[in-house]
Amino acid sequence: MPAPKHAALADARDRALEVRALYEILEQRLNGKVWSDHELMIGFSNDVGYIGRLLLAREGTWDIDGDPTAELEHKLSESLWWIFVLADRLDIDMTDAFNKTMDKIRGGLDSAVKG
């Protein structure tokens, strides 16, 4: 098996945070405050739930307006955006956390597969 590659997520994170900064301007203007961590998590949870419905739509068991695959691309990308935003708010370096987590999981799976 080839050596594991470490994902460079910094560019995606930077783009996500640029978009979040624009949302914060609107939130401040419209609500007088930016969303709390809890509000951000509710938004993320809502999108994750919708992904479940889109999977059903893609399988033909749930009717939606629009193209389920295009909607899935959008919601999965948006979910990644939420993760970057939440990680930033919680002072977690997602590139480092992702790579550490994948290394740990990969090590366990390599041992189990070779077992």
BALOBA-1460 file (C-alpha; in Angstrom, 3 decimals):
// residues 115
<rec num="1" residu="m" x="0.000" y="0.000" z="0.000"/>
<rec num="2" residu="p" x="1.297" y="3.515" z="-0.749"/>
<rec num="3" residu="a" x="2.309" y="5.749" z="2.126"/>
<rec num="4" residu="p" x="-0.605" y="7.802" z="3.467"/>
<rec num="5" residu="k" x="-0.940" y="11.326" z="2.141"/>
<rec num="6" residu="h" x="-1.785" y="14.106" z="4.528"/>
<rec num="7" residu="a" x="-4.680" y="16.234" z="3.418"/>
<rec num="8" residu="a" x="-4.033" y="19.943" z="3.070"/>
<rec num="9" residu="l" x="-7.303" y="21.522" z="4.107"/>
<rec num="10" residu="a" x="-6.016" y="25.011" z="4.804"/>
<rec num="11" residu="d" x="-7.159" y="26.540" z="1.498"/>
<rec num="12" residu="a" x="-10.683" y="25.159" z="1.904"/>
<rec num="13" residu="r" x="-10.756" y="26.374" z="5.506"/>
<rec num="14" residu="d" x="-9.651" y="29.853" z="4.456"/>
<rec num="15" residu="r" x="-12.404" y="30.057" z="1.825"/>
<rec num="16" residu="a" x="-14.965" y="28.818" z="4.329"/>
<rec num="17" residu="l" x="-13.942" y="31.454" z="6.860"/>
<rec num="18" residu="e" x="-14.090" y="34.202" z="4.231"/>
<rec num="19" residu="v" x="-17.694" y="33.243" z="3.532"/>
<rec num="20" residu="r" x="-18.437" y="33.027" z="7.264"/>
<rec num="21" residu="a" x="-17.089" y="36.567" z="7.730"/>
<rec num="22" residu="l" x="-19.652" y="37.820" z="5.198"/>
<rec num="23" residu="y" x="-22.448" y="35.989" z="7.027"/>
<rec num="24" residu="e" x="-21.309" y="37.607" z="10.274"/>
<rec num="25" residu="i" x="-21.645" y="41.058" z="8.725"/>
<rec num="26" residu="l" x="-25.227" y="40.256" z="7.724"/>
<rec num="27" residu="e" x="-26.040" y="38.676" z="11.107"/>
<rec num="28" residu="q" x="-24.723" y="41.732" z="12.909"/>
<rec num="29" residu="r" x="-26.688" y="44.026" z="10.617"/>
<rec num="30" residu="l" x="-29.940" y="42.039" z="10.796"/>
<rec num="31" residu="n" x="-29.830" y="40.591" z="14.332"/>
<rec num="32" residu="g" x="-27.438" y="42.858" z="16.187"/>
<rec num="33" residu="k" x="-25.192" y="39.854" z="16.930"/>
<rec num="34" residu="v" x="-23.472" y="36.934" z="15.230"/>
<rec num="35" residu="w" x="-24.674" y="33.378" z="15.644"/>
<rec num="36" residu="s" x="-23.601" y="31.506" z="18.752"/>
<rec num="37" residu="d" x="-21.859" y="28.122" z="18.630"/>
<rec num="38" residu="h" x="-25.211" y="26.526" z="19.424"/>
<rec num="39" residu="e" x="-26.955" y="28.325" z="16.557"/>
<rec num="40" residu="l" x="-24.188" y="27.277" z="14.180"/>
<rec num="41" residu="m" x="-24.582" y="23.658" z="15.289"/>
<rec num="42" residu="i" x="-28.346" y="23.796" z="14.724"/>
<rec num="43" residu="g" x="-27.722" y="25.060" z="11.178"/>
<rec num="44" residu="f" x="-25.247" y="22.242" z="10.577"/>
<rec num="45" residu="s" x="-27.619" y="19.638" z="12.031"/>
<rec num="46" residu="n" x="-30.408" y="20.871" z="9.782"/>
<rec num="47" residu="d" x="-28.234" y="20.448" z="6.699"/>
<rec num="48" residu="v" x="-27.100" y="16.968" z="7.765"/>
<rec num="49" residu="g" x="-30.732" y="15.948" z="8.192"/>
<rec num="50" residu="y" x="-31.534" y="17.235" z="4.728"/>
<rec num="51" residu="i" x="-28.720" y="15.092" z="3.296"/>
<rec num="52" residu="g" x="-30.677" y="12.061" z="4.517"/>
<rec num="53" residu="r" x="-33.721" y="13.193" z="2.575"/>
<rec num="54" residu="l" x="-31.600" y="13.838" z="-0.499"/>
<rec num="55" residu="l" x="-30.255" y="10.286" z="-0.330"/>
<rec num="56" residu="l" x="-33.846" y="9.052" z="-0.301"/>
<rec num="57" residu="a" x="-34.616" y="11.314" z="-3.266"/>
<rec num="58" residu="r" x="-31.645" y="9.969" z="-5.158"/>
<rec num="59" residu="e" x="-32.949" y="6.434" z="-4.553"/>
<rec num="60" residu="g" x="-36.406" y="7.497" z="-5.734"/>
<rec num="61" residu="t" x="-38.223" y="7.108" z="-2.403"/>
<rec num="62" residu="w" x="-38.547" y="10.824" z="-1.559"/>
<rec num="63" residu="d" x="-39.728" y="13.421" z="-4.040"/>
<rec num="64" residu="i" x="-37.947" y="16.781" z="-4.198"/>
<rec num="65" residu="d" x="-37.908" y="19.690" z="-6.620"/>
<rec num="66" residu="g" x="-34.608" y="19.747" z="-8.453"/>
<rec num="67" residu="d" x="-31.748" y="17.356" z="-9.090"/>
<rec num="68" residu="p" x="-30.901" y="15.217" z="-6.027"/>
<rec num="69" residu="t" x="-27.263" y="14.781" z="-7.071"/>
<rec num="70" residu="a" x="-26.745" y="18.527" z="-7.535"/>
<rec num="71" residu="e" x="-28.459" y="19.155" z="-4.186"/>
<rec num="72" residu="l" x="-26.237" y="16.527" z="-2.529"/>
<rec num="73" residu="e" x="-23.118" y="18.193" z="-3.923"/>
<rec num="74" residu="h" x="-24.313" y="21.493" z="-2.485"/>
<rec num="75" residu="k" x="-25.297" y="20.152" z="0.946"/>
<rec num="76" residu="l" x="-22.176" y="18.010" z="1.360"/>
<rec num="77" residu="s" x="-20.013" y="21.027" z="0.475"/>
<rec num="78" residu="e" x="-22.032" y="23.188" z="2.835"/>
<rec num="79" residu="s" x="-21.582" y="20.587" z="5.570"/>
<rec num="80" residu="l" x="-17.824" y="20.775" z="5.125"/>
<rec num="81" residu="w" x="-18.176" y="24.554" z="5.406"/>
<rec num="82" residu="w" x="-20.040" y="24.168" z="8.723"/>
<rec num="83" residu="i" x="-17.269" y="21.905" z="10.042"/>
<rec num="84" residu="f" x="-14.598" y="24.468" z="9.212"/>
<rec num="85" residu="v" x="-16.658" y="27.244" z="10.791"/>
<rec num="86" residu="l" x="-17.344" y="25.267" z="13.968"/>
<rec num="87" residu="a" x="-13.725" y="24.119" z="14.233"/>
<rec num="88" residu="d" x="-12.531" y="27.708" z="13.905"/>
<rec num="89" residu="r" x="-14.975" y="28.858" z="16.555"/>
<rec num="90" residu="l" x="-13.753" y="26.079" z="18.871"/>
<rec num="91" residu="d" x="-10.077" y="26.788" z="18.088"/>
<rec num="92" residu="i" x="-9.489" y="23.382" z="16.487"/>
<rec num="93" residu="d" x="-7.044" y="23.023" z="13.608"/>
<rec num="94" residu="m" x="-8.995" y="20.724" z="11.281"/>
<rec num="95" residu="t" x="-6.004" y="19.903" z="9.073"/>
<rec num="96" residu="d" x="-4.074" y="18.685" z="12.089"/>
<rec num="97" residu="a" x="-7.093" y="16.996" z="13.686"/>
<rec num="98" residu="f" x="-8.105" y="15.279" z="10.433"/>
<rec num="99" residu="n" x="-4.614" y="13.989" z="9.733"/>
<rec num="100" residu="k" x="-4.130" y="12.722" z="13.296"/>
<rec num="101" residu="t" x="-7.506" y="11.013" z="13.218"/>
<rec num="102" residu="m" x="-6.914" y="9.388" z="9.819"/>
<rec num="103" residu="d" x="-3.436" y="8.224" z="10.920"/>
<rec num="104" residu="k" x="-4.922" y="6.617" z="14.036"/>
<rec num="105" residu="i" x="-7.791" y="4.963" z="12.161"/>
<rec num="106" residu="r" x="-5.485" y="3.842" z="9.357"/>
<rec num="107" residu="g" x="-3.029" y="2.333" z="11.831"/>
<rec num="108" residu="g" x="-5.787" y="0.321" z="13.492"/>
<rec num="109" residu="l" x="-7.218" y="-0.822" z="10.176"/>
<rec num="110" residu="d" x="-3.783" y="-1.735" z="8.782"/>
<rec num="111" residu="s" x="-3.206" y="-3.932" z="11.839"/>
<rec num="112" residu="a" x="-6.648" y="-5.542" z="11.524"/>
<rec num="113" residu="v" x="-6.301" y="-6.187" z="7.788"/>
<rec num="114" residu="k" x="-2.808" y="-7.664" z="8.121"/>
<rec num="115" residu="g" x="-3.916" y="-9.494" z="11.301"/>
